[in-house]
Amino acid sequence: MAKVMAVNCGSSSVKFKLYEMPEEKVICSGLVERIGHEDAFYTINYNGIKDRQIIPVPDHGYAVEQILDDLIDKQIIKSVQEIKAVGHRVVQGGPYFSHSEFWTEDTIAKVKGLIPLAPLHNAAHLTGFEAFRKALPEVKQIAVFDTAFHQTMAPEDYTFPIPYEYTEKYLIRRYGAHGTSHKYLSQVGEKYCDTKHPRMIICHLGSGASLTAVKDGKCVATSMGLTPLGGIMMNTRTGDMDPSVFYQIQAMTGKSYEEIFQEMNKKSGLYGVSGVSNDSREVEAKAAEGDERAILSIKLWARRIADYIGQYYVRLGGCDLIIFSAGIGENSAEFRKLAIDQFKEALGVELDEAVNAKTRGVETVISTPNSKIKMVVIPTDEEVMIARDAYEMCLK
């Protein structure tokens, strides 16, 4: 048995889970938010207890020290020497990484070089890694890339139809995201497929959302593009659309490219169309009251998902399993039904509405026995995938 930590560092946060491996038992989990403020939030869950404090956290290094000290103070571990490996989530691995890697100088340089493709994420991951390396200098640490699972796409699936020099010189192509989640879900989904060559369409539907077509356990195509702005419509992101919209808005409003880019990332999607909120639950509630823009926004969201499912059905030459996961996919029966209603006739799927209505955050088959394609809700677990790789690479 060995203790392994899975870490996800954001620009102002550190999220972690401590596992007993290889049993994959969660010992504790926690989150430090608002790093850089005097009133940062620190939450830790252990032994059935949820402890939340407001404390000053000037930087990521201090946050990591606070976490490690608290693990000892609460007698979760006796010393930091009990932690044998640390795995870090990294959003953007570019074309370089098709699997997890140890943090070497080459890895650091490549992750740093990819900051322009994920400025908010990669820089934060590097900061978090450096903080853990300083706090745990003797512990092996790995980088687990969100893009790695999608590296099996063929060139015709990841290349954009732009002048090819941009693809070669600036690495502009489709990379996708949520790869660790899609990989986990594809592995769990195999038990629902009565075939040696399973074909799955995986719907990771959270505030950020992506769909992936998987065949024989490998990614064939994925919806997110160069950045997480591409693909389906999301809570605040546009997803795919006519590129000239960007040009036209700039020409008509005089706003800077940066302003418009930020609006398309943070003020569009369900939020932009409904005008209600960046929280899908609030949009759903407003739609239930009859608000026309809220209704339009969720219809548009459902239609975009159906568009991709139809596309991936063709790309795979059929489908054996459709998986719904992440915050919306796991917890909103209404959003699932709205999406399924858009493609049920074309694909011959049949939703068990009674089962769907009561399914929230638990693994459940939501299709009827008559459905031509099985549909299932599977809660995702990116952290356990990080912990597995850390254990496999560092301790076996």
C-alpha positions, -999 to 999 in steps of 0.1 A, spaced: 0 0 0 12 35 -8 -2 70 -5 -5 89 -39 -18 124 -44 -37 136 -75 -35 174 -80 -52 199 -102 -39 234 -99 -57 264 -113 -46 300 -116 -60 307 -81 -67 272 -67 -53 238 -57 -76 208 -58 -63 175 -44 -72 139 -35 -50 116 -14 -54 79 -23 -43 46 -8 -30 27 -38 -35 3 -54 -68 -1 -36 -79 33 -50 -93 43 -16 -98 80 -11 -83 90 22 -91 127 19 -98 154 -6 -97 192 -6 -96 225 -23 -79 258 -18 -96 287 -36 -89 324 -40 -51 320 -37 -35 354 -35 -62 368 -12 -64 373 26 -98 356 26 -90 324 7 -112 294 12 -96 261 23 -119 230 25 -108 195 34 -130 163 35 -118 134 57 -133 106 78 -168 119 70 -159 154 82 -160 186 60 -138 213 75 -139 247 58 -118 277 68 -112 313 56 -74 319 58 -48 341 41 -31 323 12 -6 345 -6 6 320 -32 5 284 -44 36 275 -24 18 286 8 -13 267 -2 7 235 -6 24 239 27 -10 245 43 -24 213 28 6 192 39 7 206 74 -30 201 78 -27 164 67 -3 159 96 -22 181 121 -54 161 114 -34 129 117 -44 119 82 -7 111 77 22 110 102 47 127 80 50 139 44 73 110 37 42 88 35 33 104 2 51 84 -24 40 100 -57 22 130 -70 3 132 -103 -6 166 -118 -33 174 -143 -20 194 -172 -46 207 -197 -25 212 -228 2 187 -239 2 198 -276 14 172 -301 42 160 -278 25 138 -252 4 107 -259 7 94 -224 16 107 -189 53 117 -184 77 124 -155 84 160 -148 118 164 -165 134 196 -178 122 187 -212 86 182 -199 87 215 -181 100 233 -212 73 218 -235 45 226 -210 58 261 -207 61 265 -245 24 255 -248 12 283 -225 -1 303 -255 -25 275 -263 -38 273 -226 -27 305 -209 -48 302 -178 -42 265 -173 -6 255 -183 10 284 -164 -10 274 -133 0 237 -136 36 247 -137 32 269 -107 16 241 -88 42 215 -98 70 238 -87 53 243 -53 50 206 -48 85 199 -60 98 224 -34 76 209 -6 83 173 -15 117 173 -32 123 135 -29 89 125 -42 84 114 -79 59 135 -98 42 130 -131 22 152 -156 -11 137 -168 -23 155 -199 -59 162 -208 -49 161 -245 -31 127 -244 -61 105 -250 -69 124 -282 -35 118 -298 -48 88 -316 -69 109 -340 -60 107 -376 -46 138 -394 -79 143 -412 -96 145 -379 -73 170 -362 -61 192 -390 -79 225 -396 -85 237 -432 -63 267 -429 -30 275 -447 -8 245 -437 21 267 -426 0 277 -396 -4 240 -386 33 233 -390 48 265 -376 24 274 -348 10 239 -340 -25 251 -347 -47 220 -349 -74 201 -329 -62 189 -295 -94 184 -276 -98 184 -238 -112 163 -210 -91 134 -223 -85 119 -189 -123 118 -183 -130 104 -217 -104 77 -212 -119 67 -178 -154 66 -192 -144 45 -222 -129 20 -199 -159 18 -176 -182 17 -206 -167 -14 -221 -187 -36 -197 -219 -24 -213 -208 -34 -249 -215 -69 -261 -188 -67 -288 -151 -71 -292 -149 -37 -310 -170 -13 -290 -180 20 -305 -189 47 -280 -200 83 -281 -190 99 -248 -207 131 -236 -187 149 -209 -213 176 -202 -203 201 -175 -199 239 -176 -171 230 -200 -183 202 -223 -170 179 -250 -180 148 -270 -156 121 -281 -161 92 -305 -142 61 -293 -136 29 -311 -117 -1 -296 -108 21 -266 -91 48 -287 -102 83 -295 -113 87 -332 -126 123 -330 -134 149 -303 -154 181 -303 -131 206 -286 -106 222 -309 -74 242 -305 -87 254 -272 -118 245 -250 -138 272 -268 -145 249 -297 -171 221 -301 -206 221 -286 -222 251 -270 -214 253 -232 -225 272 -201 -205 303 -212 -186 293 -244 -199 295 -279 -186 262 -292 -182 260 -330 -197 287 -352 -190 307 -384 -155 323 -379 -167 355 -396 -189 362 -366 -157 372 -347 -147 396 -375 -182 411 -379 -186 418 -341 -152 435 -340 -160 456 -371 -194 467 -358 -186 473 -321 -150 485 -323 -142 461 -294 -107 447 -292 -101 411 -303 -92 403 -267 -126 417 -254 -145 396 -280 -125 365 -273 -132 368 -236 -169 373 -243 -170 342 -264 -154 323 -235 -171 338 -205 -203 355 -216 -217 333 -244 -233 298 -245 -263 292 -222 -255 324 -204 -252 346 -235 -284 334 -251 -305 332 -220 -292 363 -202 -299 344 -170 -268 329 -155 -236 309 -162 -252 281 -140 -272 257 -161 -295 249 -131 -307 285 -130 -312 285 -168 -332 253 -165 -353 268 -137 -360 299 -157 -370 278 -188 -394 259 -166 -411 292 -158 -416 299 -195 -388 324 -201 -384 324 -239 -347 331 -241 -339 305 -215 -360 280 -235 -342 290 -267 -308 285 -250 -314 250 -238 -330 240 -271 -299 253 -289 -276 234 -265 -295 202 -271 -295 207 -309 -257 211 -309 -252 179 -289 -274 160 -313 -254 175 -343 -222 160 -329 -238 127 -319 -251 123 -355 -217 132 -369 -199 107 -346 -224 80 -354 -214 83 -391 -177 86 -382 -178 54 -362 -200 35 -386 -226 30 -359 -226 31 -321 -230 6 -293 -231 29 -263 -238 66 -255 -224 78 -222 -235 109 -203 -212 123 -176 -199 154 -157 -220 179 -139 -249 183 -163 -247 148 -178 -247 131 -145 -272 152 -126 -297 168 -149 -325 144 -161 -341 173 -181 -310 183 -200 -303 146 -209 -339 142 -221 -337 174 -242 -306 161 -260 -319 126 -265 -352 139 -279 -332 155 -307 -317 122 -320 -339 95 -307 -359 91 -340 -329 90 -363 -308 66 -342 -337 44 -328 -329 51 -292 -355 49 -264 -351 66 -231 -366 50 -199 -381 83 -187 -389 70 -152 -354 58 -146 -339 89 -162 -360 112 -140 -346 97 -108 -310 92 -119 -286 117 -104 -249 112 -99 -250 74 -100 -241 48 -127 -273 38 -143 -286 25 -176 -312 50 -188 -323 34 -220 -350 7 -224 -343 -28 -235 -359 -19 -269 -333 9 -275 -311 2 -305 -282 19 -287 -276 15 -250 -275 48 -230 -259 51 -196 -250 77 -170 -215 71 -156 -200 96 -130 -165 105 -142 -134 102 -121 -104 120 -135 -85 120 -102 -84 82 -100 -69 81 -135 -42 105 -123 -36 84 -92 -34 52 -113 -8 66 -136 12 80 -107 12 46 -90 20 26 -122 49 49 -132 64 57 -98 58 28 -76 54 -5 -95 
